[in-house]
Amino acid sequence: MSKVQIYTTNWCPYCNAAKSLLDEKGVPYDEIDVTEPSLRDAMVQRAHGRRTVPQIFVGEMHVGGYDDMAALDRRGQLDQLLA
């Protein structure tokens, strides 16, 4: 299974939705809370300028935010990516 990293804040409903989707699939993930400014700066750089949370990575692939990940799931492509 590919390593999943998700950049979040604790007050973000989309972050919670993304984590719930991963939890439903039984996918472990590393959560990085970006309320620390230096961590947010690292996220923005890694996510090619995207500043919103969540930002989700599977391996080195930038999936995007929750809407992007949910769209992959609806198309049946998320499970393949996670494998």
N, C-alpha and C positions, 0 to 999 in steps of 0.2 A: 504494500500500500504506500502511496506517495505521501510525503510529509506535507501537512497542511498547516499554514500559519495564517492567523486572522488578526488584523489590527483593529482594535475596538476602543470604545469608551463605555463606561458603565451605565450611562443614561441614554444610550442609542437604541431605539426599538429595532432598527434594521440589523444592528449587531446581534441583538437577542434572537431575531428571526434566523439569521445565518447560523448562529451556534445551535439553535434548535434543529434546523435542517440537518446539520452535520451529526448532531446527537442521535436523531432519528435513524440515520444511516449507520450509526455505530462507528463513526469516523473520529479518531482522536485528532486533536489539533493543539497547536501552541497558540495561546492568546497573548497578544502584546497590547497592553493598555497605553494608549498614546496621550493620556492626560499630561504626561511628562513631555515638555516641549522638544527635547532632543530626540525622543522616540518618534514624535510626530514628524519632525524634520526628516528622519531616516525613512519613515513610511512614504512621505511625499516624494522623496528622491527615488525610492524603489518602485513606487507606483506611477512613475513618469508624470509627476505633477498633480496627480489626483489628491485632493485634500480631505475628502469626505471619508467617513467610516461607515461600514467596515471596508477594508481592503483585504482581499483574500488571495492567497498564493497557494498553489498546489505544486510542490516541488519548486522549481524556479519560474513556473508559469504564473503570470498575473491574471487571475480570473476576473478581477474587478470587484464590484460591490455585491450586495445581496441580490439585487435584481438580476445581475449578470449570472450569478450562480444559480438562482431559481430558474432562469431561462434555460440554462444548460440542463438542469434536472428535468424540466418539462419536455425537452427534446430527447431525453434519454441519453445524454452525452456525459452527464456528471459522473455516473458510476464508472464509465470507461476511464475518465480522467483520473479518478481516485484510485483505480486498480493498480 
